[in-house]
Amino acid sequence: MKDYICQLFAENVKLPYAEIFEHDLTLSEIIARSEQLHNSIDLMEAFAKISNTIKKQYGTDIRLPAFSLDTKISTVLEVFLEEVERVQI
């Protein structure tokens, strides 16, 4: 599930998987590097798309808290995976 979520995120923000996750970018760095994202709202929409994809495939809601822009993507991913585990997909 981790790789699946990472791949979906990379596709949604139009950045290479390795650039995002191997460098453990902050959310603000992702916004700055992505031509797809212009602000934090666009970033939250990217996360919402992943949640909606999971809901369509597995029939369950995944909800994320708000994150500050200095949060590392690894932290967001960890919370995402905890939420997935919590709803037992």
CNS distance restraints for C-alpha pairs under 8 A (distance, minus, plus):
assign (resid   1 and name CA) (resid   5 and name CA) 6.14 0.50 0.50
assign (resid   1 and name CA) (resid  81 and name CA) 7.78 0.50 0.50
assign (resid   2 and name CA) (resid   6 and name CA) 6.19 0.50 0.50
assign (resid   2 and name CA) (resid  77 and name CA) 7.69 0.50 0.50
assign (resid   2 and name CA) (resid  81 and name CA) 6.88 0.50 0.50
assign (resid   3 and name CA) (resid   7 and name CA) 6.00 0.50 0.50
assign (resid   4 and name CA) (resid   8 and name CA) 6.19 0.50 0.50
assign (resid   5 and name CA) (resid   9 and name CA) 6.14 0.50 0.50
assign (resid   5 and name CA) (resid  50 and name CA) 7.01 0.50 0.50
assign (resid   5 and name CA) (resid  77 and name CA) 7.97 0.50 0.50
assign (resid   6 and name CA) (resid  10 and name CA) 6.15 0.50 0.50
assign (resid   6 and name CA) (resid  17 and name CA) 6.99 0.50 0.50
assign (resid   6 and name CA) (resid  21 and name CA) 7.84 0.50 0.50
assign (resid   6 and name CA) (resid  77 and name CA) 7.80 0.50 0.50
assign (resid   7 and name CA) (resid  11 and name CA) 6.17 0.50 0.50
assign (resid   7 and name CA) (resid  17 and name CA) 6.44 0.50 0.50
assign (resid   8 and name CA) (resid  12 and name CA) 6.15 0.50 0.50
assign (resid   8 and name CA) (resid  50 and name CA) 6.39 0.50 0.50
assign (resid   9 and name CA) (resid  13 and name CA) 6.22 0.50 0.50
assign (resid   9 and name CA) (resid  46 and name CA) 6.76 0.50 0.50
assign (resid   9 and name CA) (resid  47 and name CA) 7.14 0.50 0.50
assign (resid   9 and name CA) (resid  50 and name CA) 6.90 0.50 0.50
assign (resid  10 and name CA) (resid  14 and name CA) 5.76 0.50 0.50
assign (resid  10 and name CA) (resid  15 and name CA) 5.34 0.50 0.50
assign (resid  10 and name CA) (resid  16 and name CA) 6.02 0.50 0.50
assign (resid  10 and name CA) (resid  17 and name CA) 5.26 0.50 0.50
assign (resid  10 and name CA) (resid  20 and name CA) 7.39 0.50 0.50
assign (resid  11 and name CA) (resid  15 and name CA) 6.78 0.50 0.50
assign (resid  11 and name CA) (resid  16 and name CA) 7.87 0.50 0.50
assign (resid  12 and name CA) (resid  36 and name CA) 7.89 0.50 0.50
assign (resid  12 and name CA) (resid  46 and name CA) 5.72 0.50 0.50
assign (resid  12 and name CA) (resid  49 and name CA) 7.85 0.50 0.50
assign (resid  13 and name CA) (resid  34 and name CA) 6.13 0.50 0.50
assign (resid  13 and name CA) (resid  35 and name CA) 7.79 0.50 0.50
assign (resid  13 and name CA) (resid  36 and name CA) 5.59 0.50 0.50
assign (resid  13 and name CA) (resid  37 and name CA) 6.50 0.50 0.50
assign (resid  13 and name CA) (resid  43 and name CA) 7.75 0.50 0.50
assign (resid  13 and name CA) (resid  46 and name CA) 6.79 0.50 0.50
assign (resid  14 and name CA) (resid  34 and name CA) 6.44 0.50 0.50
assign (resid  14 and name CA) (resid  35 and name CA) 7.30 0.50 0.50
assign (resid  14 and name CA) (resid  36 and name CA) 6.24 0.50 0.50
assign (resid  15 and name CA) (resid  19 and name CA) 6.94 0.50 0.50
assign (resid  15 and name CA) (resid  20 and name CA) 7.06 0.50 0.50
assign (resid  15 and name CA) (resid  33 and name CA) 7.81 0.50 0.50
assign (resid  15 and name CA) (resid  34 and name CA) 6.26 0.50 0.50
assign (resid  16 and name CA) (resid  20 and name CA) 6.62 0.50 0.50
assign (resid  17 and name CA) (resid  21 and name CA) 6.14 0.50 0.50
assign (resid  17 and name CA) (resid  22 and name CA) 7.88 0.50 0.50
assign (resid  18 and name CA) (resid  22 and name CA) 5.08 0.50 0.50
assign (resid  18 and name CA) (resid  23 and name CA) 7.38 0.50 0.50
assign (resid  19 and name CA) (resid  23 and name CA) 6.04 0.50 0.50
assign (resid  20 and name CA) (resid  24 and name CA) 6.00 0.50 0.50
assign (resid  20 and name CA) (resid  25 and name CA) 5.66 0.50 0.50
assign (resid  20 and name CA) (resid  30 and name CA) 7.11 0.50 0.50
assign (resid  20 and name CA) (resid  73 and name CA) 7.59 0.50 0.50
assign (resid  21 and name CA) (resid  25 and name CA) 6.80 0.50 0.50
assign (resid  21 and name CA) (resid  73 and name CA) 7.03 0.50 0.50
assign (resid  21 and name CA) (resid  74 and name CA) 7.23 0.50 0.50
assign (resid  24 and name CA) (resid  72 and name CA) 5.98 0.50 0.50
assign (resid  24 and name CA) (resid  73 and name CA) 5.74 0.50 0.50
assign (resid  24 and name CA) (resid  74 and name CA) 6.08 0.50 0.50
assign (resid  25 and name CA) (resid  29 and name CA) 5.83 0.50 0.50
assign (resid  25 and name CA) (resid  30 and name CA) 6.34 0.50 0.50
assign (resid  25 and name CA) (resid  72 and name CA) 5.60 0.50 0.50
assign (resid  25 and name CA) (resid  73 and name CA) 5.81 0.50 0.50
assign (resid  26 and name CA) (resid  30 and name CA) 6.36 0.50 0.50
assign (resid  26 and name CA) (resid  69 and name CA) 6.61 0.50 0.50
assign (resid  26 and name CA) (resid  70 and name CA) 5.35 0.50 0.50
assign (resid  26 and name CA) (resid  71 and name CA) 5.23 0.50 0.50
assign (resid  26 and name CA) (resid  72 and name CA) 4.08 0.50 0.50
assign (resid  26 and name CA) (resid  73 and name CA) 5.70 0.50 0.50
assign (resid  27 and name CA) (resid  31 and name CA) 6.33 0.50 0.50
assign (resid  27 and name CA) (resid  43 and name CA) 8.00 0.50 0.50
assign (resid  27 and name CA) (resid  68 and name CA) 7.77 0.50 0.50
assign (resid  27 and name CA) (resid  69 and name CA) 4.86 0.50 0.50
assign (resid  27 and name CA) (resid  70 and name CA) 6.08 0.50 0.50
assign (resid  27 and name CA) (resid  71 and name CA) 5.91 0.50 0.50
assign (resid  27 and name CA) (resid  72 and name CA) 6.25 0.50 0.50
assign (resid  27 and name CA) (resid  73 and name CA) 6.35 0.50 0.50
assign (resid  28 and name CA) (resid  32 and name CA) 6.17 0.50 0.50
assign (resid  28 and name CA) (resid  69 and name CA) 4.93 0.50 0.50
assign (resid  28 and name CA) (resid  70 and name CA) 6.24 0.50 0.50
assign (resid  29 and name CA) (resid  33 and name CA) 6.16 0.50 0.50
assign (resid  30 and name CA) (resid  34 and name CA) 5.97 0.50 0.50
assign (resid  31 and name CA) (resid  35 and name CA) 7.96 0.50 0.50
assign (resid  31 and name CA) (resid  37 and name CA) 5.36 0.50 0.50
assign (resid  31 and name CA) (resid  38 and name CA) 6.38 0.50 0.50
assign (resid  31 and name CA) (resid  39 and name CA) 6.44 0.50 0.50
assign (resid  31 and name CA) (resid  40 and name CA) 7.36 0.50 0.50
assign (resid  31 and name CA) (resid  43 and name CA) 7.11 0.50 0.50
assign (resid  32 and name CA) (resid  37 and name CA) 7.75 0.50 0.50
assign (resid  32 and name CA) (resid  38 and name CA) 7.77 0.50 0.50
assign (resid  34 and name CA) (resid  38 and name CA) 7.84 0.50 0.50
assign (resid  36 and name CA) (resid  42 and name CA) 7.97 0.50 0.50
assign (resid  37 and name CA) (resid  42 and name CA) 5.32 0.50 0.50
assign (resid  37 and name CA) (resid  43 and name CA) 6.27 0.50 0.50
assign (resid  38 and name CA) (resid  42 and name CA) 6.31 0.50 0.50
assign (resid  39 and name CA) (resid  43 and name CA) 6.66 0.50 0.50
assign (resid  40 and name CA) (resid  44 and name CA) 6.20 0.50 0.50
assign (resid  40 and name CA) (resid  69 and name CA) 7.75 0.50 0.50
assign (resid  41 and name CA) (resid  45 and name CA) 6.20 0.50 0.50
assign (resid  42 and name CA) (resid  46 and name CA) 6.35 0.50 0.50
assign (resid  43 and name CA) (resid  47 and name CA) 6.56 0.50 0.50
assign (resid  44 and name CA) (resid  48 and name CA) 6.15 0.50 0.50
assign (resid  45 and name CA) (resid  49 and name CA) 6.16 0.50 0.50
assign (resid  46 and name CA) (resid  50 and name CA) 6.63 0.50 0.50
assign (resid  47 and name CA) (resid  51 and name CA) 6.39 0.50 0.50
assign (resid  48 and name CA) (resid  52 and name CA) 6.08 0.50 0.50
assign (resid  49 and name CA) (resid  53 and name CA) 6.11 0.50 0.50
assign (resid  50 and name CA) (resid  54 and name CA) 6.26 0.50 0.50
assign (resid  51 and name CA) (resid  55 and name CA) 6.11 0.50 0.50
assign (resid  51 and name CA) (resid  61 and name CA) 6.80 0.50 0.50
assign (resid  51 and name CA) (resid  62 and name CA) 5.40 0.50 0.50
assign (resid  51 and name CA) (resid  63 and name CA) 7.16 0.50 0.50
assign (resid  52 and name CA) (resid  56 and name CA) 6.14 0.50 0.50
assign (resid  52 and name CA) (resid  61 and name CA) 7.62 0.50 0.50
assign (resid  53 and name CA) (resid  57 and name CA) 6.24 0.50 0.50
assign (resid  54 and name CA) (resid  58 and name CA) 5.67 0.50 0.50
assign (resid  54 and name CA) (resid  59 and name CA) 7.22 0.50 0.50
assign (resid  54 and name CA) (resid  60 and name CA) 7.08 0.50 0.50
assign (resid  54 and name CA) (resid  61 and name CA) 7.56 0.50 0.50
assign (resid  54 and name CA) (resid  62 and name CA) 7.54 0.50 0.50
assign (resid  55 and name CA) (resid  59 and name CA) 4.55 0.50 0.50
assign (resid  55 and name CA) (resid  60 and name CA) 4.72 0.50 0.50
assign (resid  55 and name CA) (resid  61 and name CA) 5.46 0.50 0.50
assign (resid  55 and name CA) (resid  62 and name CA) 7.29 0.50 0.50
assign (resid  56 and name CA) (resid  60 and name CA) 7.78 0.50 0.50
assign (resid  58 and name CA) (resid  89 and name CA) 6.73 0.50 0.50
assign (resid  60 and name CA) (resid  87 and name CA) 7.24 0.50 0.50
assign (resid  60 and name CA) (resid  89 and name CA) 7.77 0.50 0.50
assign (resid  62 and name CA) (resid  80 and name CA) 7.69 0.50 0.50
assign (resid  62 and name CA) (resid  83 and name CA) 6.29 0.50 0.50
assign (resid  62 and name CA) (resid  84 and name CA) 6.53 0.50 0.50
assign (resid  62 and name CA) (resid  87 and name CA) 7.84 0.50 0.50
assign (resid  63 and name CA) (resid  83 and name CA) 7.16 0.50 0.50
assign (resid  64 and name CA) (resid  79 and name CA) 7.34 0.50 0.50
assign (resid  64 and name CA) (resid  80 and name CA) 6.72 0.50 0.50
assign (resid  64 and name CA) (resid  83 and name CA) 7.69 0.50 0.50
assign (resid  67 and name CA) (resid  71 and name CA) 6.45 0.50 0.50
assign (resid  67 and name CA) (resid  76 and name CA) 7.76 0.50 0.50
assign (resid  71 and name CA) (resid  75 and name CA) 6.72 0.50 0.50
assign (resid  71 and name CA) (resid  76 and name CA) 7.36 0.50 0.50
assign (resid  72 and name CA) (resid  76 and name CA) 6.81 0.50 0.50
assign (resid  73 and name CA) (resid  77 and name CA) 6.07 0.50 0.50
assign (resid  74 and name CA) (resid  78 and name CA) 6.07 0.50 0.50
assign (resid  75 and name CA) (resid  79 and name CA) 6.34 0.50 0.50
assign (resid  76 and name CA) (resid  80 and name CA) 6.11 0.50 0.50
assign (resid  77 and name CA) (resid  81 and name CA) 6.12 0.50 0.50
assign (resid  78 and name CA) (resid  82 and name CA) 6.16 0.50 0.50
assign (resid  79 and name CA) (resid  83 and name CA) 6.16 0.50 0.50
assign (resid  80 and name CA) (resid  84 and name CA) 6.27 0.50 0.50
assign (resid  81 and name CA) (resid  85 and name CA) 6.11 0.50 0.50
assign (resid  82 and name CA) (resid  86 and name CA) 6.00 0.50 0.50
assign (resid  83 and name CA) (resid  87 and name CA) 6.41 0.50 0.50
assign (resid  84 and name CA) (resid  88 and name CA) 6.16 0.50 0.50
assign (resid  84 and name CA) (resid  89 and name CA) 6.11 0.50 0.50
assign (resid  85 and name CA) (resid  89 and name CA) 6.42 0.50 0.50
